[in-house]
Amino acid sequence: MDKAHKKLKVWQEAMMLVRLIYEATADLPSAEKYGLTSQMRRAAVSIPSNIAEGAARQGNKEAIQFYMIARGSLSELDTQIELCESLNMITADNVSLLSSHLNKVDALLSGLIRFKKRTG
């Protein structure tokens, strides 16, 4: 299936962020399996999923709505990463890697939203 969202750099980077989150959460304490691990993975998966759904919409207004939901999931994930750091559940190096990639996705997503607002 050759869908438009797969060509978007923001979707590709969001997919990479999901992989990084899955790797990082694999090392969280087993007591967090149904807590932070599950929440972080769901938030991460929500990002490229909503980007894909937005890209499939006909109108810019609808697309922007899904891109904004993806942005909300990014903020949720940022908070969860910070929480893991404050609880010493992940290393500073991992926090740096995740935060850097999260910021990259955020910048790309913000650019896409601005573009859709201008062309809408």
N, C-alpha and C positions, 0 to 999 in steps of 0.2 A: 504494500500500500504506500503510494507516494503522496503524502499529505504536505500541505503548505507549511504547517508548523515545524516540520522536521528540517526545513531550510532556514528557520530563524535561529540566529546565533544565540539569542536569549534562551530559547528552548534547549538547545544543545548544552549550553553552560548550566542550565538548571538541572538537566539530566546528570551532568557530572557532579553537581552538588548533591544530588540524591545518593549517588554512589559513595561519595565521601562521607556523608552522614551515616549510611549503612555500615561502612567500615569503622567509623568512630564509635558508633553505638554498640558495635559488637563487643567492645571492651568494657562497657558499663557493667556495674554490678548486676548479678542475676536478679537481685531484689527489684531492680528497675525495669525488668522485662515488660511489665504492664503499666509502668509509669513513664518516666522520661524517654526510655527507648522507644516505646510505642508512639508517644506523642511527637517526638522529634522525627521519626520516620514518616508519620502521617502528614506532618506539616511540610516536610521536604517533598514528598510525593505530590502533594497538593499544588506545588509551584509549577512544575512543567505540565501537570494535568490541566490547570486553569489557563495556562498560556496556550495550550493546544485547543482548548474549548473556545477561547477568545479568537484565535486565528481562524476557526471554522465558522465564526459568525459573519453574517452579511454586512451588518451596519457597524460603523465605528463606535457608536454609543454602547452597543451590546458588547463589542470586543473589549472596550475600555473597562467595562464592569468586571469582566473576568480577569483582566490584567491587574485590576485593583485588588481583587480577591487574592491573586497570586502574591501581590505585594504585601498584603496582610499576613499571609503565611510566612513570607520572608521575615517579617518583624517578629512573628511568633517564634520562629526558629532561632533568630538572633537572641531573643530573651532566653530560650532554653539552652543555647550554647553558653551564654554568660552564667546561667545558673549552674551548669555542669562545672564550669571553671571555678566558681566560687565554692563549690562543694568538693573541689579537687578530684573530680571524676574523670577529667580528661587533661592531658598535658598542655602546657603553654604552647608548644609547637603545633599541636593539633588545633587548638583554639585559633592560633594565627592563620593556619591553612584554611580552616572553615570560614573564619571571618573574612579573609581576603576573597575567597570565592563567593561568599554571600554578597559582599559589597560589589563584586563584578556583576553578578546577576541583577542586583538592585539597580546599578547604573544602566545596564542594558534595558531593563524593564522600564525604567523611568524615561529613557529615550524613546522607546516604543510608544509609551503612553502619550508623550508630548507630540510625537509624529501623528498619532491617530487623532489627537485633539485638533491639530492644525489642519489636517486633511479632511476632517469630518464635516 
